[in-house]
Amino acid sequence: MISVIIIFPSIFPSPLDCPYLVTGRPPSSVSVPAPEIGGDGSSFKDYGLGDADPEVHNIISKEKQRQFRSLELIASENFTSRAVMEAVGSCLTNKYSEGLPGKRYYGGNEHIDELETLCQQRALQAFHLDEQKWGVNVQPLSGSPANFEVYTAILKPHDRIMGLDLPHGGHLSHGFMTPKRRVSGTSIYFESMPYRLDESTGLVDYDMLEKTAILFRPKLIIAGASAYPRDFDYPCMRKIADSVGGFLMMDMAHISGLVAASVVADPFEYCDIVTTTTHKSLRGPRGGMIFYKKDPVLGVDLETAINNAVFPGLQGGPHNHTIGGLAVCLKYAQSPEFKAYQNNVVSNCRALASRLVELGYKLVSGGSDNHLVLVDLRPLGVDGARVEKILDMASITLNKNSVPGDKSALVPGGIRIGSPAMATRGFTKKEFVATADFIHEGVQITIEATKLAPKAKLQEFLKFVASPDFPLRDRISDLQRRVETLTTQFPLPGL
Ligand SMILES: *Cc1c(COP(=O)(O)O)cnc(C)c1O
């Protein structure tokens, strides 16, 4: 911690009869009088971004155009609101406030305390939690740090954990290693054993989880996923965790918006700890939260352990601008409008899924109960990487994804498609049916392109389709034109 004390002269006269600092900008609502001692009242110039840095300004403009024109189907992305962006771009970014409300290591935190307390209250309300039973830490910088903070709180180095295997839809931060390398930090500092899907059904293999847990005796079992189209069976996972004397945590990063709107099962009924990102279906700023039971679990005071793991364990000063944006998001998450939005997310996803099934596609688990579908492209003889590239060229943004049974992680056999982002822009079932048809066109083009370059390795294929004499260019441009004609009819929040 830095312990420099800055003594500021508090001898300013009334701000009203003083000139403003010369900043190159109109005065803000907070007026600054010229000091009576020192300086000439113009210590800096405060240009807007366009004047201060045209290069960065231009990149942001281009990115805004891309977001506006493209059909955004990445399941972990969303468009946050103008109000959230205003809070995130505010003076809250200037303040250090290590510690928790009322217990800070710096002065000047009365407003930050009010903000963080409000954010905590809204977080508990948004997820329908009794503040006697649940507490929340809103300081995690993002989802992965939030998870590592939980592990730091309740585990000792080399304690055992079980999470859904990454190639089966899990997240890196739940542990991942290859025969050669411990890839995730979670697997470096703790011993991770994955559970998986039953490849015949595409559903979590709870029997295998139970059998393995009895042998492995994990101290922590993690529910939650990044690419799983179904709900988790929390009562079953609770039973398994209890039978081995372990904690049960849900990482609801992808579905926290759906949980807040009660359109999927409630993990809080069965879990000891619930973590989440705040920028996915929840539609907030980029950040994370950790919810914990207030009563001790397995002899551990989770509140103290988790708060200490966040700070001073792993983080320093909280990102107060993010906490400001999060508070705004959590107010909105309690509105009827938000509930209607989350219902649209799910019904749009179902419309997309049924259209894809109609078109003959194989979906992992056969459909979807939430905001995403996983398409298994292997029966068509194409892979997710090639399809992702062709769709990207047509302004359709989604990601390649491994599907159960995949051999290669670099050239996975599927794609993941999510509905939250376009539902935010106002897409209804009708537009999601059209989206399925666009994707189908892109897949057909990919199949033809693969035939034109039958032996090409992935890198060669990507070069081939990007070259000016790629024969299917016009087909892709035509698809792109129709995609953008649709997307540009729907507003982008904050534009
Ligand atoms: C996205 C995600 C995270 C991590 O989020 P970051 O903010 O990218 O660190 C953690 N867990 C799950 C299940 C996720 O989907």
The ligand as a Tripos MOL2 file, in Angstrom:
@<TRIPOS>MOLECULE
LIG
   15    15     1     0     0
SMALL
NO_CHARGES

@<TRIPOS>ATOM
      1 C1        -16.7110  -16.6050  -18.5450 C.3       1 LIG1
      2 C2        -16.5730  -17.5630  -17.4370 C.ar      1 LIG1
      3 C3        -15.6690  -17.3580  -16.3940 C.ar      1 LIG1
      4 C4        -14.5560  -16.3590  -16.4080 C.3       1 LIG1
      5 O1        -14.7860  -15.1230  -16.6780 O.3       1 LIG1
      6 P1        -13.6390  -14.0440  -16.9890 P.3       1 LIG1
      7 O2        -14.3640  -12.8220  -16.6060 O.co2     1 LIG1
      8 O3        -13.3880  -14.1900  -18.4590 O.co2     1 LIG1
      9 O4        -12.4730  -14.3480  -16.1620 O.co2     1 LIG1
     10 C5        -15.6860  -18.2310  -15.3200 C.ar      1 LIG1
     11 N1        -16.5250  -19.2560  -15.2850 N.ar      1 LIG1
     12 C6        -17.3770  -19.5200  -16.2940 C.ar      1 LIG1
     13 C7        -18.2810  -20.6960  -16.1840 C.3       1 LIG1
     14 C8        -17.4270  -18.6860  -17.4120 C.ar      1 LIG1
     15 O5        -18.2520  -18.9720  -18.4120 O.3       1 LIG1
@<TRIPOS>BOND
     1     1     2 1
     2     2     3 ar
     3     2    14 ar
     4     3     4 1
     5     3    10 ar
     6     4     5 1
     7     5     6 1
     8     6     7 2
     9     6     8 1
    10     6     9 1
    11    10    11 ar
    12    11    12 ar
    13    12    13 1
    14    12    14 ar
    15    14    15 1
@<TRIPOS>SUBSTRUCTURE
     1 LIG1         1 GROUP 0 **** ****
